[in-house]
Each structure stands twice: as structure tokens, then as C-alpha cells.
């Protein structure tokens, strides 16, 4: 089975492919010739995932899934949330985003946070969504050089290392994206 994953992020593509059964082969947006930017202007994480999956299905005809992820920090009223990728500006720079978050949390004692991923799957004329959440806290400084995004400052509950310090397999097992992908894979398996 071949599915399009609506991403050009090679880190994310590799992370998700590692979580999928062998019978699912992924194609990226580049693989299908989708070079235009898909506008993500929905007010919710779920809405952005649906926009991307439906865009590819309608314009290119492929069964497609897309994800959107947000980091929700309790002390900041769940910000940056849907704006996680562009928290520090439209340049979408992970280092700038982490710096802004650490500055905004400097005076806060509550550092609890959660990552939320929603996967939207557009197949035929229907769409389905799958959610994964990983609770944890924001560290006071960066640790580790693996992963991407906010991984160097997010420490999941029950662990004393950040996502950036974890092996990809462990992050995939306990993380928000892994939990959403697991629900998605269960759904695909039931359709076979």
C-alpha cells in the first residue's frame, strides 16, 4: 500500500516511516510533484492537518495523510499551540522558537506542557482524524542534539532526558506523533 504523507520535512518523514508496518510505503510531497506551499491557516491543529490531507487528495488524487503538531504550555495559556512552528516569526526557526519560549517561561514555576499531534487521513471522499498526546515539562535549557523542533527543551513525564537525548525508537513509542500514528495504523490494518 502506498500513501502520501503531506510533508517535506525529512526528519518527520523518517520518524513516521519507522513507525509504520512494512506494507505501507510513504511518498512525500516532493515525490508526487507537489512543490507549492500548502497554506496552513486553520485556527486549530486538527484543522491544519485536515487542510493538508484534503488539499493533496483533491489536487493530486492520492490517498493522503497529514499531521500537525503543537506544543501546549500550561503557564502560557496553551501557547504556542497551533503557532508552534512560527512562534518566533514566519521564518519557522526552531532555535528562535525555543529561545522565545524559554524567555517567556523564565519567571514561571509551572513548566508543564504537552505535545499534541493530529493526523488527518483523506481517503476516497472521507476524512478521519487520530490524536496523540505526550505530557511533560519544558526544561530551563537545551539538552541533546537529536530530534527537531522543541525536542531539546521538552522532557516527557517519567523520563529524565529530553526528546533530543532519546533514541528515535523510544521517542516514537512514547511520543505524541507515535501515539497518533499507532491509532492511524490500527485503522489502516482494520481496513485491509
C-alpha positions as CSV (number, residue, x, y, z in Angstrom):
1,X,0.0,0.0,0.0
2,X,1.3,3.4,-1.0
3,X,0.2,6.5,0.9
4,X,1.3,10.1,0.5
5,X,2.4,11.8,3.7
6,X,1.9,15.5,3.3
7,X,5.3,16.7,4.4
8,X,8.7,17.8,3.0
9,X,10.3,17.5,6.5
10,X,12.8,14.7,6.1
11,X,13.1,14.3,9.9
12,X,9.4,13.8,10.2
13,X,9.2,11.5,7.2
14,X,11.9,9.2,8.6
15,X,10.3,9.2,12.1
16,X,6.9,8.3,10.7
17,X,8.2,5.7,8.2
18,X,9.9,3.9,11.2
19,X,6.6,3.6,12.9
20,X,4.7,2.2,10.0
21,X,4.4,-1.5,9.1
22,X,6.4,-2.6,6.1
23,X,3.4,-2.9,3.8
24,X,2.9,0.9,3.9
25,X,5.3,2.8,1.6
26,X,5.4,6.5,2.0
27,X,5.7,9.1,-0.6
28,X,6.5,12.7,0.3
29,X,5.0,15.8,-1.3
30,X,8.2,16.1,-3.4
31,X,7.7,12.5,-4.6
32,X,4.3,13.4,-6.2
33,X,5.5,16.7,-7.6
34,X,3.7,18.9,-5.0
35,X,6.1,21.8,-4.8
36,X,3.7,24.6,-3.8
37,X,3.3,25.6,-0.2
38,X,0.1,24.3,1.3
39,X,-1.4,27.2,3.4
40,X,-1.9,26.2,7.0
41,X,-4.3,28.9,8.2
42,X,-6.8,26.9,10.3
43,X,-7.2,28.1,13.9
44,X,-6.6,24.6,15.3
45,X,-4.1,21.8,15.0
46,X,-6.8,19.4,13.7
47,X,-7.9,22.0,11.1
48,X,-4.3,22.4,9.7
49,X,-3.9,18.6,9.4
50,X,-7.3,18.4,7.5
51,X,-6.3,21.2,5.2
52,X,-3.1,19.5,4.1
53,X,-4.6,16.0,3.7
54,X,-7.6,17.3,1.7
55,X,-5.5,19.5,-0.5
56,X,-3.4,16.6,-1.7
57,X,-6.3,14.3,-2.1
58,X,-8.3,16.9,-4.1
59,X,-5.5,18.3,-6.2
60,X,-3.3,15.2,-6.8
61,X,-5.8,12.3,-6.3
62,X,-3.7,10.3,-3.8
63,X,-4.9,8.9,-0.5
64,X,-3.0,11.1,1.8
65,X,-2.4,11.7,5.5
66,X,-1.0,14.8,7.1
67,X,-0.2,15.7,10.6
68,X,0.0,18.9,12.5
69,X,1.7,19.2,15.9
70,X,1.6,21.8,18.6
71,X,3.3,22.4,21.9
72,X,0.9,23.5,24.5
73,X,2.4,25.1,27.6
74,X,0.1,25.4,30.6
75,X,1.6,28.6,32.0
76,X,1.2,30.4,28.6
77,X,-2.5,29.5,28.1
78,X,-1.5,26.6,25.9
79,X,0.7,28.7,23.6
80,X,2.4,28.4,21.3
81,X,-0.2,25.7,20.2
82,X,-1.2,25.9,16.6
83,X,1.5,28.6,16.1
84,X,4.3,26.3,17.3
85,X,6.3,26.3,14.1
86,X,6.2,30.1,13.7
87,X,6.1,31.1,17.3
88,X,9.1,33.4,16.9
89,X,8.1,34.6,13.4
90,X,7.4,33.4,9.9
91,X,11.0,32.1,9.3
92,X,10.0,29.0,11.3
93,X,13.3,28.8,13.0
94,X,13.5,26.1,15.8
95,X,16.3,27.8,17.7
96,X,14.4,31.1,17.7
97,X,11.2,29.4,18.8
98,X,13.0,27.7,21.7
99,X,14.6,30.9,22.8
100,X,11.3,32.8,22.8
101,X,9.6,30.0,24.8
102,X,12.4,29.9,27.4
103,X,12.3,33.7,27.8
104,X,8.5,33.6,28.1
105,X,8.8,30.9,30.8
106,X,11.7,32.4,32.7
107,X,9.6,33.7,35.6
108,X,7.2,30.7,35.6
109,X,7.3,27.9,38.2
110,X,4.7,25.8,36.3
111,X,6.6,24.4,33.3
112,X,4.1,21.6,32.4
113,X,3.4,21.2,28.8
114,X,2.2,18.7,26.3
115,X,2.8,17.9,22.6
116,X,-0.4,17.2,20.6
117,X,-0.3,15.7,17.2
118,X,-3.4,15.2,15.0
119,X,-3.2,13.0,11.9
120,X,-5.8,13.6,9.2
121,X,-6.4,10.9,6.6
122,X,-8.2,11.7,3.3
123,X,-9.3,8.5,1.6
124,X,-11.9,8.5,-1.2
125,X,-14.5,11.1,-0.1
126,X,-14.0,10.7,3.6
127,X,-11.6,12.1,6.2
128,X,-10.6,10.6,9.5
129,X,-8.5,12.0,12.4
130,X,-6.3,10.5,15.0
131,X,-4.9,12.3,18.1
132,X,-1.8,11.6,20.2
133,X,-0.7,13.5,23.3
134,X,2.5,13.3,25.3
135,X,2.7,15.2,28.6
136,X,5.9,16.5,30.1
137,X,7.6,19.8,31.0
138,X,9.8,22.4,29.5
139,X,13.4,22.4,30.7
140,X,15.3,25.6,31.6
141,X,17.9,25.0,28.9
142,X,18.6,22.8,25.9
143,X,19.7,19.2,26.2
144,X,20.7,16.9,23.4
145,X,21.1,17.4,19.7
146,X,18.7,14.8,18.2
147,X,15.2,15.3,17.0
148,X,13.9,18.6,15.8
149,X,11.7,21.5,16.8
150,X,11.3,21.8,20.5
151,X,12.8,18.4,21.3
152,X,15.9,19.8,23.2
153,X,13.7,21.5,25.8
154,X,10.8,19.0,26.2
155,X,11.2,16.3,28.8
156,X,8.4,13.8,28.8
157,X,6.8,12.7,32.1
158,X,8.6,9.7,33.7
159,X,11.9,10.4,32.0
160,X,15.0,12.5,33.0
161,X,16.1,13.2,29.4
162,X,14.6,15.4,26.6
163,X,13.3,14.1,23.3
164,X,16.5,15.3,21.8
165,X,18.5,12.9,24.0
166,X,16.3,9.9,23.3
167,X,16.8,7.2,20.7
168,X,14.3,7.6,17.9
169,X,12.7,4.3,18.7
170,X,11.9,5.3,22.2
171,X,10.6,8.7,21.2
172,X,8.4,7.1,18.6
173,X,7.0,4.7,21.2
174,X,6.1,7.3,23.9
175,X,5.7,10.4,21.9
176,X,2.7,12.3,20.6
177,X,3.3,11.5,16.9
178,X,3.9,7.8,17.7
179,X,0.6,7.6,19.6
180,X,-1.3,9.2,16.7
181,X,0.5,7.0,14.2
182,X,-0.4,3.9,16.2
183,X,-4.1,4.8,16.1
184,X,-3.8,5.5,12.3
185,X,-2.0,2.2,11.7
186,X,-4.7,0.3,13.6
187,X,-7.3,1.9,11.4
188,X,-5.4,1.1,8.2
189,X,-4.9,-2.5,9.4
190,X,-8.7,-2.9,10.1
191,X,-9.4,-1.7,6.5
192,X,-7.2,-4.3,4.9
